[in-house]
């Protein structure tokens, strides 16, 4: 680690600190940079010299020299409430943070809820504090992908980007699960059980994961009744509201495919409160297979498994590869297959 | 916003970009910095010039000039598993992020689970990417407070620091809830209900919040039986394990004070599975009053309320005050009073 200093405006330099402390420049640098391996006695001398001279470490200079912070920004476009209540994010971040830790890169978590947050994040990213960016849970109007693109920061997106032209943009690298195929598996399973009035609870339709799951449902039910489709928002409350709506509109429904486990757990609560047995009267299939929910609902949830942690790991590996070898051709996007996990709810 | 450039090593400068694009230096700077307010046609010209010249923005230079990133690091010394499963953190962060957003400062979230994470965070903080640091959920051996101190970064701690000498260090500013007083309220309440064999489930004893709550319990039960004390870890599983232990050791216990709501919910599950009625056979009091747990256990939880979001807000305000007026005398630490919320479990 080197510490460059310019002495701009007569400011004390690292050399003057080293000289005053009677240590080598390397030792002074190590102390100033918070590094380990310096004996307490020497450290104290350096610290005293820093204090006496009023030395301010020229920290940003390091970035100018190495152009590498060994830090990756992770931008999550969700309010804290959802970020914390949906275990999807914990699993996703675990994949990212483990992969970053293995490569000794710092994970810098940035949450964006509204437009001002996105602006502020854009400013922070423009400040050169991270080497690359992982973006996920994007909504259609989120401005951050464009900002990152303009700044020339390498980035990888979690989930298929949905804005116009995204599909043909070779610079956009994303990792996604096969949402559409997974939804088809869910509906296929419900049909194989003899269910004929299969409802669905979608996620917010400004996210491609929601749209793709709805498309998969429609692939198998092209002449489906619009009354059997209710829009949710990936929260338990949203699942409760949507299920209540569906029961009011179509009391004869015999199955529900919810586009997330969290919403499915809300739906099951409504069904039980309405006296419907799950799965005898209404079969329920979720999506995600998040550890802490799917196996613990009553009855345990049949669901579409997506490899959430693996998705985080893959995104990270693609980004690091891009950073370590900027000359290489852009990696392609990756779609991870989904599978059905059959438990008791369907 | 200024963009300094040096042309080190013959690299293209912002001036050369502006010249090639046929725009002013200010416009080129705005485009390069991701700022808004530049017409699409001009932006394209600048972007083309950037691409053609291979210009790399001298981003870190800005920090050298302003020495202010308008960004605050929030270091949380917990594994993701706990960070996401205990709603305490969501509420705490909500307070911090709202206060930071109001002051237009970016929240930069850094999670530390093991020693290598702390080292990496130390390096990132030394890189000058944030103006100050909020630290919370510290364990006794966490090295980050010392690192931050050595780097000269202003910081505020959430929770009383527990290392030797911390109490007398005037530079250490912290915000805490009255953990000891709150624990006393809980035990007092249980005694007023006529309970005589009051057990407690503690948090991990390398955290002062756990130690202080245990001290409050002991204040009222100075001759208490050690068999009535079980060490937990602030997780539901920890609460389950500790309650199982307590029941095995003292099947005659008639009350439990759990040092967190999450652990109390685990304890209630064990008690019900063992055929004990709550509160008739065993009264249970928790600690925290987190929104999504205390009111939803069966029966609803009597608990010690701490102002979690307010704690986050206060920490942030103290830090921002320190940043905005470095000459002012260090603010004092703040202890927020706790109160008892009586519901049905005791």
Contacts between the chains, C-beta under 8 A, distances in Angstrom:
chain1	res1	chain2	res2	distance
A	31	B	150	7.6
A	33	B	123	7.7
A	33	B	126	5.0
A	34	B	122	4.9
A	34	B	123	7.2
A	34	B	125	7.2
A	34	B	126	4.5
A	34	B	147	4.9
A	34	B	150	5.6
A	34	B	151	5.4
A	35	B	123	8.0
A	36	B	119	7.5
A	47	B	150	7.2
A	50	B	152	8.0
A	56	B	67	7.7
A	56	B	152	7.9
A	57	B	126	7.7
A	57	B	128	7.6
A	57	B	151	7.7
A	57	B	152	7.9
A	58	B	64	7.1
A	59	B	63	7.6
A	59	B	126	6.5
A	59	B	127	5.9
A	59	B	128	3.0
A	60	B	60	4.2
A	60	B	61	7.4
A	60	B	63	4.0
A	60	B	64	4.9
A	60	B	127	7.7
A	60	B	128	4.9
A	61	B	60	7.5
A	61	B	64	7.0
A	62	B	127	6.4
A	63	B	59	7.5
A	63	B	60	3.8
A	63	B	127	6.7
A	63	B	128	7.9
A	64	B	58	7.0
A	64	B	60	5.0
A	64	B	61	6.9
A	67	B	56	7.4
A	69	B	124	7.4
A	69	B	127	6.0
A	69	B	129	7.2
A	70	B	120	7.9
A	70	B	123	7.4
A	70	B	124	7.9
A	71	B	124	5.6
A	71	B	127	7.6
A	71	B	129	7.4
A	80	B	90	5.5
A	80	B	93	5.8
A	80	B	94	5.2
A	80	B	97	6.6
A	81	B	90	7.2
A	81	B	94	8.0
A	83	B	90	7.7
A	84	B	84	6.3
A	84	B	87	6.7
A	84	B	89	7.1
A	84	B	90	3.6
A	85	B	90	7.6
A	85	B	292	7.4
A	87	B	84	6.7
A	89	B	84	7.1
A	90	B	80	5.5
A	90	B	81	7.2
A	90	B	83	7.7
A	90	B	84	3.6
A	90	B	85	7.6
A	93	B	80	5.9
A	94	B	80	5.2
A	94	B	81	8.0
A	97	B	80	6.6
A	97	B	111	6.7
A	101	B	116	6.9
A	101	B	117	6.7
A	101	B	120	7.6
A	104	B	116	7.9
A	104	B	120	6.5
A	105	B	120	7.9
A	106	B	110	7.0
A	106	B	120	5.2
A	106	B	121	6.6
A	106	B	123	7.4
A	106	B	124	4.4
A	107	B	110	7.4
A	107	B	111	6.9
A	108	B	108	5.6
A	108	B	109	7.4
A	108	B	110	6.8
A	108	B	124	7.5
A	108	B	129	7.9
A	109	B	108	7.4
A	109	B	109	3.6
A	109	B	110	7.3
A	109	B	111	7.3
A	110	B	106	6.9
A	110	B	107	7.4
A	110	B	108	6.8
A	110	B	109	7.3
A	111	B	97	6.7
A	111	B	107	6.9
A	111	B	109	7.3
A	116	B	101	6.9
A	116	B	104	7.9
A	117	B	101	6.7
A	119	B	36	7.9
A	120	B	70	7.9
A	120	B	101	7.6
A	120	B	104	6.5
A	120	B	105	7.9
A	120	B	106	5.2
A	121	B	106	6.6
A	122	B	34	5.1
A	123	B	34	7.4
A	123	B	70	7.4
A	123	B	106	7.4
A	124	B	69	7.3
A	124	B	70	7.9
A	124	B	71	5.6
A	124	B	106	4.4
A	124	B	108	7.5
A	125	B	34	7.2
A	126	B	33	4.9
A	126	B	34	4.4
A	126	B	35	7.9
A	126	B	57	7.9
A	126	B	59	6.6
A	127	B	59	6.1
A	127	B	60	7.9
A	127	B	62	6.3
A	127	B	63	6.6
A	127	B	69	6.0
A	127	B	71	7.6
A	127	B	129	7.7
A	128	B	57	7.4
A	128	B	59	2.8
A	128	B	60	4.7
A	128	B	62	7.7
A	128	B	63	7.7
A	129	B	69	7.2
A	129	B	71	7.4
A	129	B	108	7.9
A	129	B	127	7.7
A	129	B	129	4.2
A	147	B	34	4.9
A	150	B	31	7.4
A	150	B	34	5.4
A	150	B	43	8.0
A	150	B	47	7.2
A	151	B	34	5.1
A	151	B	57	7.5
A	152	B	50	7.5
A	152	B	56	7.6
A	152	B	57	7.3
A	292	B	85	7.4
